[in-house]
Amino acid sequence: MFCHLNRRPYLSAHPGLASTAATRELAQLWQSLSPDERRPYCARARRFSLQQGRVVRPDRDQDRDWDRDRGGESNRDRDPPPAPLHLLLAARARAGGALLAP
């Protein structure tokens, strides 16, 4: 889901970059994300898979997701939206990451 949502903005920021190179860079960025930064993407991917009727393995937040999928409210707050790609790239640059320059 992370690459799916961020591939076009990344390729727009890096014209002429091969799709395979963009995927590699996005995969490196994904690996550098903290679990809290990954959580919105994982929740979105889980909801998408459930909407598509796919078999989804249970996770640690199974009860919360089950209530939400049935239309109920969970005890915890809803997952925040994923951080925009430009903010993730800026955070990585500040930390000394080696992604391609725009």
N, C-alpha and C positions, 0 to 999 in steps of 0.2 A: 504494500500500500504506500509506503514511504517513497519508493522510486516512482510508482505510478503517479502520485500527486506532484512530485517535484521534478520529473524529467523535463517537461516542456520549459518551465521557468529556468532551469539550469542550462538547457541548450540555447535558450534565448540570450542568456547572459554570456554564453561562450559560443558564438557563431563559428561554424566550421569544425567544431569538435565532433569526433565520431561518436555514435551512439554507445558503442562499447566502452569508450573512455568515460563518457558521462555516467554510465552504469557503474563503472569501477569507482569513480569518485564519489558517487552517491552511496555506494556500499561502504566505502571508507568512512564517510560522514555518519552513516547509520551505526557503524561499529563504535564510533566515538561518542554517541549519544548516551546520556544517563538513562537509567530505567524510567525515571519520571518524564524525561523528554520523549521516550519511546511509547509510553503508555497511551497517549491519544491516538497514535497511529495503529497500535495493536487493537485498541477498542473499536476503532473504525473498521479495520479489516475483519474483525470478528463479527460485527453487525452486518457488514456486507456479505460475508459468507453465510450467515444465518438467513438473510433475505434471499439468497440464491439457492437455498435448500441444501447447502453442503453440510457434510458431517463435520462438526467442530469439536475438538477435544476439550474437555473441561479444563478450566484454569483456576488460579487461586481466587479469583473474584467471581466464581461461577454463580453464587446465589445472587449477587448484586446484578450481574448481567442477565440472569434468568428473569428477575423482577422487571428490569427495564425492557427486555425483549417482549414481555407480555403486556407492556404498556403501563406498568406500575412504576412508582417512584422508588428509588433505592434509598437506603439509609445514608449512604455517602453522597456527596455532591456529584453531579454529572462530571464526566471527564472533560477537562478543558479542551478547547480546539487545538489542533497541532500548531506548533510555532511556524511562522512563515519561513521559507527557505532562506531568505536574505538575513534573517536574524540568526539562524543556525550557522550560516557561513561566516557571519561577523563574529560570533562567539568562538568559532573554530580558529579564525584568523588571530583573534586576541590571544588565544591559548597557544599560538605558534603552530597550528596545523598546516599541512602542506597541500591544500587543494589548489587547483589551477586558479590563476588570477583572471578576472573578467576582461 
